[in-house]
Amino acid sequence: MPDRDLRAWMAQLDAEGELKRITAKVDWDDEISQIIRKVYIQSGPALLFENIKDHGATFSRKLFTNGLGTQSRVNLMLGLPKDTPPAETVRTIRKRMKKPLEPVRVKTGPVKENIIRGKDVDLFEIPVPKWHPLDNGRYINTFNATVTRDPDTGQNNAGVYRGTILSKNKIGVLLMPMKDWGITYSKYQEMGKPMPVAFVYGWDPTLIVVAGSPVVGPEYELAGALRQEPVELVKCETSDIEVPASAEIVVEGFMSPDPSTYEIEGPFGEGSGFYGEARKRPVVEVTCITHRNDAIFRGSLVGTKEGVTEIRAAVSNMMSVANWNILEAHEIPGVLDVTTGPISAVKIHKTYQGQARQIAAALWGSKFAGHPFNILMVVEEDVDIRNPAALIAAMHHKVDFNRDLVVYPLYMGSPIDVHIPYDLRAELEYGAAVTSKLLIDATTDWQMHPIREEWNNQRFPPNCHYSRPETEALVEKRWGEYGL
Ligand SMILES: Cc1cc2nc3c(=O)[nH]c(=O)nc-3n(C[C@H](O)[C@H](O)[C@H](O)COP(=O)(O)O)c2cc1C
């Protein structure tokens, strides 16, 4: 795969017939998001909006979105055949992530073609849509990497964290103290110093996929592993943070450690399909914007009905990889497949009692626990975890609701989880939201189901929806004779 930035990625999509340019003039206020909403439902193409109201003469005039909106485009990102099934995509990502690639440091790059500093900064020059009618302004941070640097180790960290334009030079953000940048922020608060932050918009799609998932390990190295090409990094202008040299736009700034500087952030239409609430939250004051000539902005519509979004397609494989890696790190045997979603599922070859509970303990003890995935189901080989109907059938046939459900109560969760009462979603007060998690153990309980001779020495009643192989062959051969 050649070195790839946003423009090379768009060219790749174009060559595959996966990109549509919209030249009609469109309004950033609600109109763009309604177009995207309809395109999501059709599993439609990536979109480049080229003619946006009020942005004919701003430094950034175009918006690119939905580049990762389908499994086929996620496969293209990885250089795989478009029809590669998700289970295979997950295996490929796992294999590549075992070989992180050290980034290459360069002195300069296209992102330094233009440098805007101090009072010349105007975030409203960027064509950010107003994604939902009740959003608190234009959310600039929906599909970008937010990069911070640990003051003790100097390690860069990239995450995806929402943020809205509060004024020409201020971005209000949702920062959870238990997330990586939250941990870094608390170190700056202890030092009484502002935390440097860089927001990266528009680059190789692998970065956002890694940054938006609870992967363990340095994101630039892992993005390099996924794209099979090291990431080229340059230093920011106003801090030591490093950013991709061929990014479209980098916004640099500092977050004050002082809670009296916090401003109202939210509501925002979240991935749940519901609005989040407004609270006073940390603010990044922008010191500098660097950008390419004719810079393309990157964003994504998050909150939609039934959660059909670009983000779900983009990060679901990666979430499954992150969780599988956690189970591997705990040396839990027999894991055959992992999915992540409203019901996150793990398929195992069971070899001992308590294996499902061990899996739940490992995942609840990890970064995964901070995400709004509250139901974990563990099943055996006979259940297709990528088929929701099969999961429901397994719940019906294999679960005793008295013995096989485990609730982990009053535990950490995500403030975007709307079932959590308003007060318990106060992430800055509690460090995370407070919720409960559920394990559905749909594996065979060996205590309740001893081996039985009449079922070919199996524990659980075998499926009865097949005939003997010779009968199946016979019926196949005689099918024409039956007149059916
Ligand atoms: C589109 C998108 C938006 C997200 N918004 C937030 C957010 O506002 N706040 C947050 O704490 N996590 C958010 N997340 C989840 C984090 O990106 C995720 O937890 C990631 O693992 C954070 O990296 P970290 O583990 O290095 O902190 C979002 C993820 C995606 C894909």
The ligand as an SDF file (V2000), in Angstrom:
LIG
                    3D

 31 33  0  0  0  0  0  0  0  0999 V2000
  -17.0130    9.1180   16.8340 C   0  0  0  0  0  0  0  0  0  0  0  0
  -16.5390    8.8610   18.2380 C   0  0  0  0  0  0  0  0  0  0  0  0
  -16.7780    9.8280   19.2190 C   0  0  0  0  0  0  0  0  0  0  0  0
  -16.3410    9.6220   20.5180 C   0  0  0  0  0  0  0  0  0  0  0  0
  -16.5480   10.6010   21.4550 N   0  0  0  0  0  0  0  0  0  0  0  0
  -16.0490   10.4590   22.7080 C   0  0  0  0  0  0  0  0  0  0  0  0
  -16.1440   11.5230   23.6690 C   0  0  0  0  0  0  0  0  0  0  0  0
  -16.6960   12.5830   23.3950 O   0  0  0  0  0  0  0  0  0  0  0  0
  -15.5980   11.3460   24.8890 N   0  0  0  0  0  0  0  0  0  0  0  0
  -14.9860   10.1700   25.2190 C   0  0  0  0  0  0  0  0  0  0  0  0
  -14.4940   10.0490   26.3440 O   0  0  0  0  0  0  0  0  0  0  0  0
  -14.8710    9.1410   24.3340 N   0  0  0  0  0  0  0  0  0  0  0  0
  -15.3830    9.2640   23.0840 C   0  0  0  0  0  0  0  0  0  0  0  0
  -15.2460    8.2460   22.1640 N   0  0  0  0  0  0  0  0  0  0  0  0
  -14.6010    6.9910   22.5710 C   0  0  0  0  0  0  0  0  0  0  0  0
  -13.1090    7.1370   22.5830 C   0  0  0  0  0  0  0  0  0  0  0  0
  -12.6210    7.6050   21.3560 O   0  0  0  0  0  0  0  0  0  0  0  0
  -12.5000    5.7850   22.8860 C   0  0  0  0  0  0  0  0  0  0  0  0
  -12.8150    5.4590   24.2120 O   0  0  0  0  0  0  0  0  0  0  0  0
  -11.0340    5.7100   22.7100 C   0  0  0  0  0  0  0  0  0  0  0  0
  -10.6500    4.4290   23.0880 O   0  0  0  0  0  0  0  0  0  0  0  0
  -10.3550    6.7360   23.5800 C   0  0  0  0  0  0  0  0  0  0  0  0
   -9.0080    6.5410   23.5410 O   0  0  0  0  0  0  0  0  0  0  0  0
   -8.2070    6.3280   24.8900 P   0  0  0  0  0  0  0  0  0  0  0  0
   -8.5860    4.9500   25.3190 O   0  0  0  0  0  0  0  0  0  0  0  0
   -6.8060    6.4780   24.3920 O   0  0  0  0  0  0  0  0  0  0  0  0
   -8.6350    7.3960   25.8200 O   0  0  0  0  0  0  0  0  0  0  0  0
  -15.6670    8.4220   20.8540 C   0  0  0  0  0  0  0  0  0  0  0  0
  -15.4210    7.4600   19.8710 C   0  0  0  0  0  0  0  0  0  0  0  0
  -15.8500    7.6680   18.5710 C   0  0  0  0  0  0  0  0  0  0  0  0
  -15.5430    6.6290   17.5260 C   0  0  0  0  0  0  0  0  0  0  0  0
  1  2  1  0
  2  3  1  0
  2 30  2  0
  3  4  2  0
  4  5  1  0
  4 28  1  0
  5  6  2  0
  6  7  1  0
  6 13  1  0
  7  8  2  0
  7  9  1  0
  9 10  1  0
 10 11  2  0
 10 12  1  0
 12 13  2  0
 13 14  1  0
 14 15  1  0
 14 28  1  0
 15 16  1  0
 16 17  1  0
 16 18  1  0
 18 19  1  0
 18 20  1  0
 20 21  1  0
 20 22  1  0
 22 23  1  0
 23 24  1  0
 24 25  2  0
 24 26  1  0
 24 27  1  0
 28 29  2  0
 29 30  1  0
 30 31  1  0
M  END
$$$$
